[in-house]
Amino acid sequence: MPNTPTRYRRRGAFLTVTTAVATLVAGLLAWPGADRAEAAPATFTHPGVTVSKTQLDFTRDKVLAGAQPWKGAYDQMMASKYASQSRVPKPRAVVECGSYSNPNNGCTDEREDAIAAYTNALAWYITKDARYAQKSIQLMDAWSNTITDHTNSNAPLQTGWAASSWPKAAEIIKHTYTGGWPNSGRFGTMLRNVYLPEIINGSNSNGNWELSMMEAALGISVFLEDRASYDKAMATFRTRTAAFVYLTSDGAYPKTKPSQNLNTPAKIISYWQGQSTFVNGLTQETCRDFTHTGYGISAISHVAETSRIQGQDLYGTDVGERLRHALGFQAKYELGEAAPSWLCGGTIHRGLGPITEVGYNAMHNRLGHAMANTETLTQRNRPSASNNLFVAWETLTHGDNPN
């Protein structure tokens, strides 16, 4: 193909540059070392979805030493239904999930089997008891041998929730268990063919949907070492995070996701649950309820943590700023402060969930930001358990973890 001239006006004259040269310049600017936080690593780190080997080693050492809060968090995990060695997987070929999981045909079973696989993977790493690794494998194998689809209105969200836990379990087992996992390839095929297509193109629904979906897509991409999917998920994540958490630097109104066509103040206010006053840390779902807000915040922290493990630290970017302010803003009211009249009409619905440990550890312990309200809430909730959807045991894995 011939080089088509690309023309730029400069001080009244035209500077002609061939398309090939323009493409070369763009490529150099995107080369490793440029500020491209969305780019997949040249070499993936394993285990590398939300929790790394150094973090696992720190956790194991603390638990074996009986140190708190890690030992208490471990005991809590081991006493849960998810660690039970008598658990029988309940795979389905088609998981059907309507709004609020009605109908619920395999929705709870899938999410909880995925959490159980991750729970047993953590138990394996800490105890080095092969029974836990085998239980995790049993759960993953049962589903990879059975599931073919997710259907009904909540299919994208259900897929995102379950697929946020599956790669975390798989990464630990595949890269630390030496006893063998013959069907790991089939599990990867399941992630690629059943889960990834349902979530990789995102969602125009409420922000927590797309954030959870991108968390799952990124985790799958790490397990599969799929750089193209990683880049696509990260780019979508960056756009959605900016549209989910408001910063005053955004201007008079929050940023939006272009495909949603929120192109008037009235449309933005409606999408933000009727909220018309915007302050640092307010989220698109704050005035809906704190539970769904927590889902979004948790997914942001998980993606940022996975990205950091993979060599690109988002905590020092606008992602970290949005996460820090979102945690602080919601924590203040979750702790009991009354909502002023300008916030959600003076009525808020608390229930943030066990979602603060990862973001608090990164932004306060590693980066040194003062986060008094988030610290108080995090300490109050320790040890944090599971939300039975896609969050589990984060005091154990990330509580005051310096790695």
N, C-alpha and C positions, 0 to 999 in steps of 0.2 A: 504494500500500500504506500502511495507517495506521501511525503511529508506535507500536510496541509498547513499553511501559515496561520498562526495564532497571533493576533495583533493587540497591542496594548498602547493606549494613549499616554504620553509622558511629556509634560511641558509643551503641549501643542504639536509635538511630533509623534510619529508612530514608530514603535520599536517592533520589528518583526522577528518572531522566534518560531522555529518549526515545532510542530506538535511533539516530535520525538524528543527535542531538547526539553520542552516543558514537562513531558512525562518523566524524563531523567531527573530533572530538578525535584519534582514531586516525590520520586522514589528515594532520592537521597535524603530528603527531609523526613521521610518515614522510616529511614534505616534504623536498626537497633541503636539506641542511645539518644534518638530524638524523643520528644515528649509525646509518645503514643501509648497511653496507659491501657488502651484497648487491645493492643497487639498480644497475640499468644506468645509464650516463650519459645525460644528455639529448641530447648530441651525441657520436657516436663519433669517436675519433681514429684516423686511418689514415696509414701502416701502423701497426697496433696490436695484433698478436698476438705476445707474448713479446718482440719487438724493435721499437723505435720509430724514426722517421726521425732523431731526434737521436743515438740510439745507432748507427745505421747510418752517419751522417756522421762520428761520432767514429772508428768502425772504419775507414772508408775513408781518412780523413786519416792514421791511424797506419800503415796498410798502405802507402800511397803514400809515406810518409816513411821506410819501412823500419824502423820502430820495433818492438821486441819487447815482449811475446810475440806481437803481432798479426800481424806479417809471417810469422813461423814458422807460426802457426796458419793463415794464408791459404794458404801454400805447401802445407801438409799437406792442406787441403781441395781445392786445385786438382789435387793429385796423386792424389786418391782416384777410385775408380770412379764416384762420384756426379757428378763434374764432367765426365765424358767426353762429348765432343760426338758420339761415335759410338753413344751409348746409344740403344737402340731400346725404346720402351715396350712393356709386355706386359700390356695390359688384359684382364680377363675380365668376362663378364656376371655370373657368380656366383662369388664368392670363398668357398671352403669351407675352414674352419680348425677342426680338432679340437683337443683338449687337447695342449699343447706343439706346436702346428701339425702334428698328425698326424691326418688327412691334411693335406697342404699343397698345396692347389690354388689357387695364386695368392697365397698369404699373403705370402711373401717378396717376390714381384714387386711387389705393391701397396705394401707398406711402403717398399721401396727405391726405387720410382719416385717415391713422395711425398717421400722424403728428397732424391732427385736433383732434383726440381722446386724444393725449397727451396734446395739447394746452388747450382743455377744462378741462382736469383733473387738470392742473395747475391753470386755472381760478377758478375752484371749490375750490381748497384748499385755494387760496388767498382771495376769496370773500365769501366763504361758501354759495354761491347761488346755490341751488340744480339744477337749470336749466342747469348749465354747466356740472355737474356730469351726468345728464340724457342724455345730448347730447353726451358725451363721451361714455356712455353705448350704446346709439342708434347706434353709428358708429361701436363699437366693436361687438355688437350683429348682425348687418347686415352682416358683413363679416364672423363671426363664423357660421352663418346659411347658408352660400352660398359656400364659396371657398372650392375647393377640390384639386387643383394642380397649379403648376407653370411650364410652358413649354418654350421651345426654348433656345437659347444659353446663354441668360443672366439670366436664371431662378435662379441659385445659388445666384447671386449678388442681383437681385430683391428681393428674399426671405430674404436675409440678411438685406437689407435696410429697408424693411417694418417691419421685425421682430425686428429691433432695436428700433422702436418706440412703437409697440404694448405693450410690457411688461412694459415700463415706464408708459404708461397710465393705464394699468391694475393694476399695483402695487399700484398706488395712489388711484384709485377708490376702489379696493377691501379692502384696509387696512385703509382707512380714511373716506370713505363715508358710513354713517350709514343708508342711505335710502334704501339699498338693491340692489343687482345685481343678480337676479334669474338665469341668464344664464352664470354666471362666470365659472361654470364647463364646459359648452360647449365651452367657449372661450379657456379654458385650453386644452381641447381635440383638438381643432383646432391647437393650437401651437404645441402640441405633435405630431399630425398625419400629418399635412400638411406642417408645417414650419421646424420643427427640422430635419426630415430625409433629407431634401434638403441641409442642411448646416453643420450638425455635423461632417461629414467626411472630411470637408475642401476642398481645391482647390489647384491645381498646376498652376493656372493662376497668373497674377500680384498680388503683395502683398496686395494691398488695398482690393481685393476680399476676401481673406481669413480672413483678420483682421476684416472686417465688418461682415462676416459670424460668426466669433467667438464672436464678440460683441453680436450679436443676439442670438447665442446659449447660451451664459452665462446668458443673460437676461431671456430667456425662462426657463433656469434651475432654476434660482432664483424663478420665479413665480410658477413653478411646484414643487419646492423643490426637484429637481432631482439631487442628489449628483453625480451619475455616469456621467451624461451628463456634469455637471459642471466641474468635473475633466478632462474629455476628452477635452472639449473646452479650458480649461485653459492650458493644456499641449500643445495643438496645437498652441494656442496664444503665449506662451513663445517661441516656436521654430520659429514661423513666425516673431515675433517682432525682434528677433536677426538677422533674415535674411533680414529684411526690412530696418533697420537703422544701419549704420556702425559706429563702434567705433574703434579707432586705436588699442585698446587692442585685437581686433579680429585677428590682423595679417596683412599680406600683402594684403589679399583679404577678402571680406565680408564672413560672415557665410552663409551657404546655408541650404535649406530644403532638407533632404536626398532623399525624393521621387522624387525630380526634376532632380536628377542625373547631377547636375552642377559640374562635377568633373574635369574640366580643367579651367585654367585662361581664355581661349578664350570663353568658355561657360558662365562663370560668367560675363565677360565684356559685352557680347552680351545681357544677361538678364538684366544687369544694363544699358540698353539703350546706349551701346557703351562707357560708362564712364570707364576710366582706372586709374584715380587718385582718391584715396579714402581718405576722411577726416572725422573727427567727425561730425555726424549729416547728412551726405549725405544719401539719401534714394534710394531704388531700382527704384523709379519712378521720382526722381528729374529731370532727363533729359528728361523724357517724358513730364511732365507738372506739375505745382504746384497744380493744382486742384485735380488730382488723388493722388498726394502726400498728400494733405490735408485730403483726405478721410481716408488714412491709419493712419496718425497722430491722427486724431479725434477718430478713433476706438480704438487706443492704449490708449488714455486718458480715454475713456469711460470704457474700461475694467478695467483699473487701479482704477478708481473711484468706480466702482461696487465692486471690490475686497476689497478695503479699507472699504467700508460700511459693507461688509460681514466679516470683522475682520482680513484680511490679506493685509497688506500695501505693494504694489509693488513699490511704489514711491522711496523707499530706496534701491531698487535692481537695476540690470542692465536695467530693464524696464524703471525706472525713468530716469536713465542716458541717455538712448537712446531717450526717449521722450524730455528731456531737450535740448539735443544737436540738435535733429531734429527741434524743434521749433526755436531755436536760429539761426541755419544755414539758414533755409528757410525764417525766418523773415527778416534777413539782406538783402536778395535780393528782397523779396516782398516789402520792403520799398523803393527800387529803386536803390540800389547799382548795378553797372554794373557787369555782369558775366565775370570773367577772362577767358582767352583762354583755360585753362585746365579744366574748368567746362562746360560740355555740348557743347564743341566747341565754347564757348563764346556766345551761344544763349540759353536763358531760356524763359519759357512761364509762366508768373505769373498768379495769381488767386487762392491763397491759401484757400480762403473762411473763414467763421465765425467759426474757429475751435480752437482758441488759449486759450479761457477762462478757460477751465477745467484744462489743463496741466499747464498753467501759474499760476493759483491759487494754485495748489498743490505744484509745484516745487519752486515758488518764495515766495508766501505768507505764506505757511505752513512750508516749509523746508528752506527758506531763501537764495536760490541761486540767485545770481545776473543774471538777464536776461534782459539786457537793450533793446535789439532789440525787443524781444518778448513783453516787457512791452509797448514800443512805438507803436507797431502794434496793440496790444490789446486795448490800450486806443484810438487809431485812429479809430478803428472799432466799438467802443461802441455807442449805444447798438447793439450787434450782433444779427442778425435775424435768418433766416432759410436758409439752402441750398436747401430746397425743396426735399431733399432725405432722410436724417436721422438725421440731426443736426437741433436743434431748441432752441432758447431763452436761450442761455447759459450765457449771461451777467445777466439775471434775476436770474437764478438758481445757478450760480457758480461765478459770478463776486465778487471778494474780500469777498468770503464767508468763514469764519474761521472754519466752522463746517465740 
